[in-house]
Amino acid sequence: MIEIWFALAIFVGLLILLAMGVWVAVALLLIGLVSLLVFSDAPAGIVLATTTWGTMNSWSLAALPLFIWMGEILFRSRLSSTLFSGLSPWLGRLPGRLLHVNIFGSAVFAAVSGSSAATAATIGRMSIPELRRRGYPERLMIGTLAGSATLGLLIPPSIILIVYGVATDQSIARLFVAGIAPGALLVALFSGYVIIWGLLNRTAVPGEPSVTWTERVRASRDLIPVIGLITSVIGSVYAGIASPTDAAALGVVFALLLTAIQGDLDRTVFWQGVLGTIRTSCMIGFILVGAGFLTVAMGFAGIPRMIAASIGELNLSTGELLIALTLFFVVLGCFLDGISIVVLTTAIIMPIILQAGIDPIWFGIYLVLVVEMSQITPPVGFNLFVLQTMTQRNILQIALDALPFFLLMALAIGLITWLPDIVLTLPNMMGS
């Protein structure tokens, strides 16, 4: 049991440093250094240097800043307004009416941004003023946006899936493709909930004017550029024409062209996108280096191997293990952002997962779903912060508005656990 206490001490030490306001990457490096000095006589400087090089010298990681840049460019374009005008004629007759624009708009933007916070900000900036003007209920308007924006973490290209793939040495292309069906499942669950709510509360939603098929088809022209961008990025990966890194470069080129055609690309937009990309990429890279150093330090001490063996001796079933991990990740998500959760835990969790016979591609999607849940749990739910800024509502009230969608995500986790082929069918069709 001594190894469990070592791991607990490391975890508590991390929480103390984070509570003190220390940067996540610095906290990881400090704990890794202490672990290395206490449990091993390996030279810390050489270990840090080789770990930094090994972590950052990854071709797969090259896709990260490119996808971030693509999202930064589109975040500053008029994509949100064209999404609204293109989707609303098709969704205005469903029960719940234009509340579905939050869901489908988030799904579409998630497929070109890869970021949950960017999805919440972009779609919220477009939909909140319009839905308020039309008299839609505030609670469901905010709830649909908070829940649907988390699709930015799952629907490819997902930044967090790239981080998971690099941290666990899994195929990013297979992870991207594995996220498609669970993403569609979440869209169906969210939209189904709004439909049921709309049928039960017909008078709570304002009416929308009738739209002819001609007007719908004409409005759909606004969706052609973004659908073309999605197809070029994800389709090229699935078809095996391009690697995720190649597809990311293609996405940046198309995003620049799309923004230029719309008349939104100028010197300010370009440089703001570049600077935003540099800040985000450096933050993630710094965290990955810290996590890699801590992983190596724990490896020298043999902690992951000992923890996996100890948990194996508990003879937990796969279901019991996943329930315990779900609770653990949701609690952790109350204090850390999603990328930090992934890089902090993979070193300890992956040996346990592999020993339990759980497919690492499936586990990556499961982990992202749980991290999605943490995006709408206080006090550190990033989507809650974004929506609080945009709506000026209490963060706990926003979390309460998002509660039904939190529960729908839990249902999605149960469904992919019961039917793992929801996740694995498409990546298995790609082969190895």
C-alpha positions in Angstrom: 0.0 0.0 0.0 3.0 2.3 0.3 2.9 3.1 -3.4 -0.7 4.3 -3.0 0.5 6.7 -0.3 3.3 8.0 -2.6 0.8 8.6 -5.4 -1.6 10.3 -2.9 1.2 12.5 -1.6 2.0 13.6 -5.2 -1.6 14.3 -5.9 -2.1 16.3 -2.7 1.2 18.2 -3.4 -0.1 19.2 -6.8 -3.5 20.4 -5.4 -1.6 22.5 -2.8 0.5 24.1 -5.4 -2.4 24.7 -7.7 -4.5 26.2 -4.8 -1.6 28.6 -4.2 -2.0 29.8 -7.8 1.1 28.2 -9.2 1.0 27.6 -13.0 0.0 24.0 -13.8 3.2 23.4 -15.8 5.4 24.7 -13.0 3.5 22.7 -10.4 4.1 19.5 -12.5 7.8 20.3 -12.9 8.2 20.9 -9.2 6.4 17.8 -8.1 8.4 15.8 -10.7 11.6 17.2 -9.4 10.8 16.3 -5.8 9.7 12.8 -6.8 12.9 12.3 -8.8 15.1 13.4 -5.9 13.2 11.4 -3.3 12.7 8.1 -5.2 15.6 8.0 -7.6 19.3 9.0 -8.0 18.8 9.9 -11.7 20.3 13.2 -12.8 17.3 15.7 -12.8 18.9 18.0 -15.4 19.5 15.3 -18.0 16.1 13.8 -17.4 14.4 17.2 -17.9 16.3 17.9 -21.0 15.6 14.5 -22.7 12.0 14.6 -21.6 11.5 18.1 -23.0 13.0 17.0 -26.3 11.1 13.7 -26.4 7.8 15.4 -25.6 8.0 18.3 -28.0 9.8 16.5 -30.9 6.6 14.9 -32.1 5.2 15.2 -35.6 1.7 14.5 -34.3 2.0 17.6 -32.1 2.5 19.8 -35.1 -1.2 19.6 -35.8 -2.0 21.3 -32.5 -1.0 24.9 -33.3 -2.4 24.6 -36.9 -5.9 23.6 -35.6 -5.7 26.3 -33.0 -4.9 28.8 -35.6 -7.7 27.7 -37.8 -10.1 28.1 -34.9 -8.7 31.6 -34.1 -9.2 32.7 -37.6 -12.8 31.5 -37.8 -13.5 32.9 -34.4 -12.8 36.4 -35.7 -14.8 35.9 -38.9 -18.6 36.3 -39.5 -19.0 32.5 -39.4 -21.4 32.7 -36.5 -23.9 34.9 -38.3 -23.9 32.8 -41.4 -24.4 29.7 -39.3 -27.5 31.3 -37.8 -29.0 32.4 -41.1 -28.2 29.1 -42.7 -29.6 26.8 -39.9 -32.6 28.8 -38.6 -34.9 28.2 -41.6 -34.5 24.4 -41.2 -34.9 24.3 -37.4 -37.6 26.9 -36.8 -40.5 24.4 -37.1 -39.1 21.8 -34.7 -40.5 21.8 -31.1 -38.2 24.1 -29.3 -37.7 26.0 -32.5 -34.5 28.2 -32.7 -33.1 26.7 -29.5 -31.8 23.9 -31.8 -29.6 26.5 -33.5 -27.4 26.5 -30.3 -27.0 22.7 -30.6 -26.5 22.3 -34.3 -24.5 25.6 -34.6 -22.2 24.4 -31.8 -21.7 21.0 -33.5 -20.8 22.7 -36.8 -18.4 25.2 -35.2 -16.9 22.5 -33.1 -16.0 20.7 -36.3 -13.8 23.7 -37.4 -12.5 25.0 -34.1 -11.7 22.1 -31.7 -12.2 24.3 -28.7 -15.1 24.3 -26.2 -14.5 27.8 -25.0 -14.2 29.2 -28.5 -17.5 27.4 -29.5 -19.3 28.8 -26.5 -18.1 32.4 -27.2 -18.7 32.3 -30.9 -22.2 30.7 -30.9 -23.2 32.6 -27.8 -22.2 35.9 -29.4 -24.5 35.1 -32.3 -27.4 33.4 -30.6 -27.9 35.0 -27.2 -28.9 38.5 -28.4 -31.1 37.1 -31.2 -32.9 34.6 -29.0 -33.4 37.1 -26.2 -34.9 39.6 -28.8 -37.3 36.9 -29.9 -38.4 36.1 -26.3 -36.9 32.6 -25.8 -36.7 31.3 -22.2 -33.4 32.4 -20.7 -32.7 29.2 -18.7 -33.0 26.8 -21.7 -31.2 29.2 -24.0 -28.2 29.3 -21.7 -28.4 25.6 -20.9 -28.4 24.5 -24.5 -25.5 26.7 -25.2 -23.5 25.6 -22.2 -24.0 21.9 -22.9 -23.6 22.0 -26.7 -20.4 24.1 -26.6 -18.7 21.2 -25.0 -18.9 19.4 -28.4 -15.8 21.4 -29.2 -13.8 19.0 -27.2 -15.1 15.9 -28.9 -16.1 16.5 -32.5 -12.9 16.4 -34.6 -10.6 18.3 -35.0 -10.4 18.3 -31.2 -7.4 19.9 -29.5 -7.8 17.7 -26.4 -7.8 14.5 -28.5 -4.5 15.6 -30.0 -3.1 16.1 -26.5 -4.4 12.7 -25.4 -3.0 11.1 -28.5 0.5 12.6 -27.9 0.4 11.8 -24.2 -0.6 8.2 -24.7 1.1 7.5 -28.1 -2.2 6.7 -29.8 -3.2 7.4 -33.4 -4.7 10.9 -33.6 -6.4 10.1 -36.9 -8.2 7.1 -35.3 -9.1 9.3 -32.3 -10.6 11.9 -34.6 -12.7 9.4 -36.4 -13.7 7.7 -33.1 -15.2 11.1 -31.9 -17.6 11.4 -34.8 -20.3 9.0 -33.7 -20.3 9.9 -30.0 -20.5 13.6 -31.1 -23.5 12.8 -33.2 -25.0 10.9 -30.3 -24.7 13.9 -28.0 -26.3 16.2 -30.6 -29.2 13.7 -30.9 -29.6 13.5 -27.1 -29.5 17.3 -26.7 -31.9 18.0 -29.6 -34.2 15.2 -28.4 -34.4 16.8 -24.9 -35.2 20.2 -26.4 -37.9 18.6 -28.6 -39.5 16.9 -25.6 -39.3 20.1 -23.5 -40.8 22.0 -26.4 -43.8 19.6 -26.7 -44.4 19.9 -23.0 -44.1 23.7 -22.9 -45.6 24.8 -26.2 -46.5 28.3 -24.9 -43.0 29.0 -23.5 -41.4 29.3 -27.0 -42.4 32.1 -29.4 -43.7 31.2 -32.8 -41.6 31.5 -35.9 -42.8 32.6 -39.4 -43.3 30.0 -42.0 -40.5 29.5 -44.4 -40.8 28.1 -47.9 -38.5 25.4 -49.3 -37.1 27.9 -51.7 -36.1 30.2 -48.9 -34.6 27.2 -47.0 -32.5 26.2 -50.0 -31.4 29.8 -50.5 -30.4 30.2 -46.9 -28.4 26.9 -47.1 -25.9 28.6 -49.3 -24.5 30.3 -46.2 -23.5 26.8 -44.9 -21.6 25.7 -48.0 -18.3 27.3 -47.1 -18.1 25.8 -43.6 -19.4 22.4 -44.7 -16.7 22.5 -47.4 -14.1 23.3 -44.7 -15.3 20.4 -42.5 -15.3 18.0 -45.4 -11.8 18.9 -46.5 -10.4 18.6 -43.0 -12.1 15.5 -41.6 -12.8 13.8 -44.9 -9.2 13.9 -45.9 -8.2 12.2 -42.6 -10.9 9.5 -42.8 -10.1 8.8 -46.5 -6.4 8.4 -45.7 -5.5 11.2 -48.1 -3.9 13.3 -45.4 -2.5 12.9 -41.9 -4.0 15.1 -39.2 -1.1 17.5 -39.5 -1.6 17.8 -43.3 -5.3 18.2 -42.8 -4.6 21.0 -40.2 -2.4 22.9 -42.7 -5.2 22.5 -45.3 -7.7 23.8 -42.8 -5.7 26.9 -42.1 -5.4 27.7 -45.8 -9.1 27.2 -46.4 -10.0 29.2 -43.2 -7.8 32.1 -44.4 -9.5 32.0 -47.9 -13.0 31.7 -46.4 -12.3 34.7 -44.1 -10.8 36.7 -46.9 -13.8 36.0 -49.2 -16.2 37.1 -46.5 -14.2 40.4 -46.2 -13.1 39.8 -42.6 -9.4 39.2 -43.1 -7.2 42.2 -42.5 -3.8 42.8 -40.8 -5.4 43.1 -37.3 -7.4 39.9 -37.6 -4.4 38.0 -39.0 -2.0 39.0 -36.2 -4.6 38.6 -33.4 -5.1 35.0 -34.7 -1.4 34.4 -34.8 -0.8 35.8 -31.3 -3.8 33.9 -29.9 -2.4 30.7 -31.4 1.1 31.3 -30.0 -0.3 31.9 -26.5 -2.5 28.8 -26.5 0.1 26.5 -28.1 2.8 27.6 -25.7 0.6 27.0 -22.7 -0.3 23.5 -23.8 3.3 22.7 -24.8 4.5 23.9 -21.4 1.9 21.7 -19.6 2.9 18.7 -21.8 6.6 19.1 -20.8 5.7 19.3 -17.1 3.5 16.3 -17.4 6.1 14.4 -19.3 8.8 15.1 -16.7 6.4 14.0 -13.9 5.6 10.9 -15.8 9.3 10.0 -16.2 9.9 10.8 -12.5 7.1 8.5 -11.5 8.4 5.8 -13.8 11.8 5.9 -12.1 10.0 5.3 -8.8 7.9 2.6 -10.3 4.7 4.2 -9.1 2.4 3.6 -12.1 3.4 -0.1 -12.2 2.8 -0.5 -8.5 -0.5 1.3 -8.5 -1.7 -0.8 -11.5 -0.8 -3.9 -9.7 -2.5 -2.8 -6.4 -5.7 -1.9 -8.2 -5.5 -5.2 -10.1 -5.5 -7.0 -6.8 -8.8 -5.3 -5.9 -10.4 -7.3 -8.6 -12.7 -4.5 -9.7 -14.9 -5.2 -12.7 -14.6 -3.0 -15.7 -17.9 -1.3 -14.8 -16.8 -0.6 -11.3 -13.5 0.8 -12.5 -15.2 3.1 -14.9 -17.7 4.4 -12.3 -14.8 5.1 -9.9 -12.8 6.9 -12.7 -15.9 8.9 -13.8 -16.4 10.2 -10.2 -12.7 10.9 -9.9 -12.5 12.9 -13.2 -15.7 14.9 -12.5 -14.4 15.9 -9.1 -11.0 16.8 -10.6 -12.8 18.8 -13.3 -14.2 21.1 -10.6 -10.7 22.4 -10.1 -8.7 21.9 -13.3 -9.3 22.5 -17.0 -9.6 19.6 -19.4 -6.1 19.6 -20.9 -4.6 19.6 -17.5 -6.7 16.7 -16.4 -5.6 14.6 -19.4 -1.9 15.3 -19.0 -2.0 15.0 -15.2 -3.7 11.6 -15.1 -2.7 9.6 -18.1 0.7 8.4 -16.6 -1.1 6.8 -13.7 -4.4 5.8 -15.4 -3.2 4.2 -18.6 -1.4 1.1 -17.0 -4.6 0.4 -15.1 -6.7 0.8 -18.3 -4.5 -1.5 -20.3 -4.4 -4.1 -17.5 -8.2 -4.0 -17.4 -8.3 -4.7 -21.2 -10.0 -1.4 -22.1 -9.3 -0.2 -25.6 -7.2 3.0 -25.4 -9.0 4.6 -28.3 -12.3 4.0 -26.6 -10.9 5.3 -23.3 -9.8 8.5 -25.0 -13.3 9.3 -26.1 -14.7 8.3 -22.7 -12.2 10.6 -21.0 -13.1 13.5 -23.3 -16.8 12.9 -22.5 -16.1 13.1 -18.8 -14.0 16.2 -19.3 -16.9 17.7 -21.3 -19.0 17.2 -18.2 -16.4 19.1 -16.1 -16.6 22.1 -18.5 -20.1 22.9 -17.0 -19.4 22.1 -13.3 -18.4 24.9 -10.9 -16.1 26.4 -9.8 -13.7 25.9 -12.8 -16.1 25.1 -15.7 -14.6 27.1 -18.5 -17.9 27.3 -20.4 -19.5 28.7 -17.3 -17.0 31.5 -17.2 -17.6 32.3 -20.9 -21.4 32.4 -20.5 -21.2 34.4 -17.2 -19.2 37.1 -19.1 -21.8 37.1 -21.9 -25.0 37.0 -19.8 -24.0 38.6 -16.5 -25.8 35.8 -14.6 -24.6 34.0 -11.5 -22.2 31.2 -12.3 -24.1 28.7 -10.1 -27.4 29.6 -11.8 -25.7 28.9 -15.2 -24.5 25.6 -13.9 -28.1 24.8 -12.8 -29.3 25.7 -16.3 -26.8 23.3 -17.7 -27.6 20.4 -15.3 -30.0 18.6 -17.8 -27.2 18.5 -20.3 -24.7 17.3 -17.7 -27.0 14.4 -17.1 -27.4 13.7 -20.8 -23.6 13.5 -21.1 -23.6 10.9 -18.3 -26.2 9.0 -20.3 -24.0 9.1 -23.3 -21.1 7.7 -21.2 -23.4 4.9 -20.2 -24.4 4.2 -23.8 -20.9 4.0 -25.1 -19.9 1.7 -22.2 -22.9 -0.6 -23.0 -22.3 -0.4 -26.7 -18.5 0.3 -27.3 -19.0 -0.1 -31.0 -20.5 3.4 -31.1 -16.9 4.6 -30.6 -14.9 1.8 -32.3 -16.8 1.0 -35.5 -15.4 3.9 -37.6 -11.8 3.7 -36.4 -11.8 0.0 -36.9 -12.9 0.5 -40.5 -9.8 2.6 -41.0 -7.6 -0.4 -40.1 -4.4 0.1 -38.2 
